């Protein structure tokens, strides 16, 4: 009862020939989930919605409203990655929509390898898990990712080596580690003066990079490129201390909203370059209190 067919149905010219209950789909899979000889249609009419259409009656059931783009039939169940949590998969009962099992991954789903009632879920970083649809549990321990590729020259366009950058201030050291394979997520690793790890925090789970970061006064400050959020972490434990995103500068007739763009720590203050949230205005400079993130002054 495995995967039979995968068809890209968006913009399909045969919509009029399909049963009215099927409707437009981004793609669909055919599988006889109930064993009656007529394959059910598993598909997605909306980005986050997964439906199953009965192969005989064409009755349509919404079985999940949190479905990502990777789905397949496994035995009598359907496996699908999460729409909100893309680093997870769930087994779904196609009749009731009940979640029969949910499993975490080390990264986003790359694909499925199905053998009978077992499915191996491959993550894009090379790690994998195998799930038994009969027991609705893991079949053995997760398989870690393959070893990282050997070091490569920075001039190579295809270089995928993991990157590390370390800042030091007083007795603190913080290393930004960028994942080599899969999502190039960034992690802060906090260390003491001898280089012993004292804590770590995932700061850039989507791998979009940090716009700017600095270390001073026992804290590390980072601006996330994807959100423009300025976040402060304890330099010993890597625990998140505070964050700000929109800074308000008093302006007559304007909203005065600015987003942090770059940060530098010096003389007990944070010096932040800010870009306007709206309007055709130039950048501004704000001075922040490093202990709270409150604006001390605008320059």
N, C-alpha and C positions, 0 to 999 in steps of 0.2 A: 504494500500500500504506500509506496514511496512517491517521490516526485515524478509526475508524468509529463507535464508540459509547463513551460513558462512562456507567456506571451505578453508582449508589450501592447496593451489594448488602447492606450491613450491615442485619440485621433483615428481609431479604427474605422474603416469604411463600411463594416458589416454590422453596425449597431442595430439597424432595423431588423436584422435576422436573429438577433439575440432575444431571449425572453424578456418581456418588459420589466420583470423584477430584477434583472441583472444590472442594467444601467451601465454607465461608463465606469471603467476601472483603469487604474494606472498600470495594472498588470495582474495576471491571475495564474493560479496553480490548480490543476485538476487532480483529484485523488478520491478514491472511494472510501470515505471515512466510516460509513455505517454498514459496509459490506453487502449492500443490496444490488450491486452490479452496475449502478449508475453513478459515475463520478461526481462528487460535489465540486463546486467552484469556490476557491478561496481567493479573495482579492481585496483591493483597497480602492473604494470610491473617493476617499478623502485621505490626505497625508497621514493622519493619526488614527484612522478608523479601519478595522479589519472586519470583513463580512464573510459569511459562508452561505452559499446558495445550494439548496437541496437539489440533487441530480435528477429527481423524478418530479417533484412538485414545484420546483423553482421557488419555494418559500425562502425568503431572505432573512438572515439573522445577523445582527451586529454582535460580534463575539468579543470585541475589544475596542476601546476608545483611547488606547495608549500603545498603538502598534507602530513600530518603525518600518523600515523598508525591506527587511530580510525576514521571510517567512517560508515555511514548508510544512508538509504533512509528515508526521512521525507516528506510525501505528494508527491508532484511532484519535490521536491528538494533533494539535497544530503548535508548532514552535515559532515564536516571533520575538524580535528584539524590541526593546523599549523605545518609545517615541521621546519621552522625557528623560529617561535614564538610558542612554545609548550603550552603556557598558553593562547591560543585563539582558537576559533572555527569559521568557516564560513559556511554560506549557499551558495551553488553553484547551478546555473542553469545547469542541465545536457545537455541541447541542445547547449547553447552558451558558457558555461564556465564562464559566468559573476558571480561575487560575489554579491549575493542578500542581504547579511548581514554579519557583522563581530562582534564578541563579545569577550570581555576579560574575563579571569578567574583568580582566586586567585592562581591556581596551575595547574599542568598538568592534562590532562583528564584521568579519571578512566574508564568512560563508559557512555552509553546513555540509558535512559528509554523513549521509544517512545509510545505515545498514540494518534493515529490519526495524526493530523497535528502538534501536540505539542511534543517537546522533552525536557526532563530534562537532562542537562549535569552535571555529577558528577565529581568533581575534587578530586584528591587523598588526599587533606587535609580535606575533609568532607564537603566543601562548594558546592553549586550547583546553577545553573541558569536554568530557563525554557524559551524556545523559541517557539513562534508561527510561524510556517512556512507560514501560510496564510498572516499574517500581517508583517512577517519578522522583528519582534521586540520582546523584552522581554515580557513575560507574567507575570507581577508582579515583585517585587523586588528580588534580589539575596538572597538566603538563606545562612546565615553564617554557618561556620563550627560548629560542635558540641563541647561542652565544652571539654577542655583538660582533659586527664585522671588524676586521683589523683596522688600525688607524689609517687614515687616508690624508692626502695632502689637502690643505685648505683651498688650493686653487682648483681642485676637481669639482666640476659642476654636480656630480652625482655623489658627493661625499655625504655619508649618513652616520658618521662617527658621532657618538654622544659628546656633548660639549660641557665644559665646566669653567666657571669664572668665579674667582674668590675675592672677596673684599675683607680687609682686616682693619680693626680699630680697637686699640687698647688690648684687652684680653679676649676680645671676641673675633671670631672668624665666621663668615657666612659664605657658603658656596652655592651658586645657582647651577643645578644639574639639569641639562636638557636631555630628554629621553632620545635614544638613538633610533629605535624602530617604532613604527606605529605613530600614534598621535605624539607630536613633539612637545609633550607637556614639560613644564618647568617646576622644579622642586627646590626649595631652600633647605639646605642642610647646615644647621648651626653647630659650631665646634668651639671648644675652649682653646686656650693659648697653645696647648700641646697637640692640638689637632684631633682630640677625642670628640666624637659626635655626641651632642647633648640634646638634639631634637631635630625634627624636620617637618615641613609643611608643603603640601601641594599648592602652589600659588597660581599656576597657569594650566588648568586641566585641559583646555582646548588647544594648547600649543600655538597660540597666536603671538606669543612673545611679550616681553616687558618693554614698555616705552622708555622707562628710566628706573634706576634704583640706586640707593646709597645706604651706607651704614655709618652710624654715629651715636654716641651716648647710650649704648646698650640696646639700640633698636635698629631694625633694618626697614627701610621704606621703599615701596615699589609702586609704580603706576602700571596698571594692566592695560595693554594696548587695545584689547577688544571692548573694554567698558569705560576707559578713562578714569577708573577708580583708583584713588590713592589709599594704600593699605599699609599699616604699620604692624610689625611683628617684633616680639621680644627676641633679642639676639642670642639669648641663652637657650630658651626652650623652643623657639620658633612658633610660639603661640600667637595667635592674632590678637592685637591690642585694640585697634580702632580703624575705621575707614571713613573716607569722605569721597563724594563724587561730584556734587554740584556746589561750587563756591559762589556766594552771592556778594557782589560788589555794588554798593549804593550808586545808582545812576538815575538821573532825572529822565523820565519818559521811556526808560528801558527796563527790561527784567533784570539785567545785571548778572545773569548766570554765566559762569565760566567753568570749563572742565580742566583738571590738572593735565599737564602735558609733559613736564619734566621736573625732576626734584633734585635738590642738592642740600645736604645737611652741613651746616657750619655755624660756629659760634653760638651753639645752643638754640638754633632756630632752623626751620625748614624754609628754603627759598624755592618757590614753586612758580614755574611759568605756566600760565593758563590761557587756553584758547576759548573764544566766545562760543557759547552753545548755539546762539542764533544771531543773525544779523551780520552785516559786513563791517566788522570792527577788528582792530588789531589785538594782539595778545596783551595780557596784563601780567604783572608780577605780584604774588601774594606772599606774605611772611606768615608762617604757621607755628603754633606751639607744638613741638614734637611729642609732648606727653598726651595731648588730647586731640590734636588736629584742628583746633579752633584757629580762626584767622586773627592774627595780631595786628596786621596792617596791610594796606595795599600800596604798591609803589607805582 
